[in-house]
Amino acid sequence: MSEVVQTGVPGDLARHPRTPESDTPVLEVTDLVVEHRDGGSGALFRAVDQVSLRIAAGESVAVVGESGSGKTTLAMAATGLGPRGRGDVRLLGHQLSAISRAQLRRLRPEVQVVFQDPHGSLDPRQSVRSGLRELRALQPERTSWIGDADLLGRVRLAPDLLDRYPHQLSGGQAQRVCIARALLMRPRLIVADEPTSGLDVSVQADVLALLRQIRTTTGAALLMISHDLAVVRSLCDVVHVMYRGRVVESGPCDRVFDTPDNDYTRELLAAMPGARWRSRR
């Protein structure tokens, strides 16, 4: 089966040029609140409660917590891909609450999401090539920098996969196709929402290495949503720990993992199998 065709991401990936805007945070969230209405009782509950975070260009930031803690809701609201909440959210310097839908559509190519279920992210009726062709038609200027075969090479896939359909791809192959689609748009921010969940350990390592290489080579920032602290430890600079919609601890990964201040953080670390989380890279 065609799979890996190279051992690293080449250094000629289009890096974002250094501009005065590069000093503006890619994403800045201040006191974000997102509320949902319970389908049974009709009562409002806060999925995200007074959360603040900042992601600089080229930085890798993680949001961790158990299922239902509000991680994905935070990421989607903060990047304009989900319901808008209350608070100040600035994406590439633009205040989301103050821009029009048309302006938001123009910003969206700058943010690309890699979801947990790669097969669910791909159209089962489209081959890999057809899916890329559709993206190129929507954004011809952004996507003309590389051909399809070379793009697959960047994510360590052989070009003969271009004519395969999602059901003909393994989980690891499908996730790398999703990463390739994100990479094609040359985003300034990649949101990775549990990107290795459901993959076996060896494939997880390949996907994480690929994300690390892309971040280093392109200068894109990364927002990692995960419940897997070992994944976060291997990839991210800063971590925010969420519990019931609130951030209970934040800081550099080394500090939070080695000397956590919060009881919930210590419980998460204690729940990790073995001592995998104690060794970084």
Salt bridges, closest charged atoms under 4 A:
GLU3 OE2 - ARG176 NH2 2.02
ASP12 OD1 - ARG154 NH2 3.21
ASP23 OD1 - ARG18 NH2 2.65
GLU35 OE2 - ARG46 NE 3.31
GLU35 OE1 - ARG86 NH1 3.31
ASP49 OD1 - ARG46 NH1 2.85
ASP49 OD2 - ARG246 NH1 3.09
ASP88 OD2 - ARG90 NE 2.96
GLU110 OE1 - ARG142 NH2 3.35
GLU110 OE1 - ARG188 NE 3.86
ASP123 OD1 - ARG125 NE 3.19
ASP148 OD1 - ARG136 NH2 2.77
ASP163 OD1 - ARG129 NE 3.00
GLU194 OE2 - HIS227 ND1 2.99
ASP237 OD2 - ARG215 NH2 2.47
GLU249 OE2 - ARG255 NH1 2.72
ASP254 OD1 - ARG233 NH2 3.51
ASP254 OD1 - ARG280 NH1 3.29
ASP258 OD1 - ARG233 NH2 3.26
ASP261 OD2 - ARG255 NH1 3.23
ASP263 OD1 - ARG266 NH2 2.35
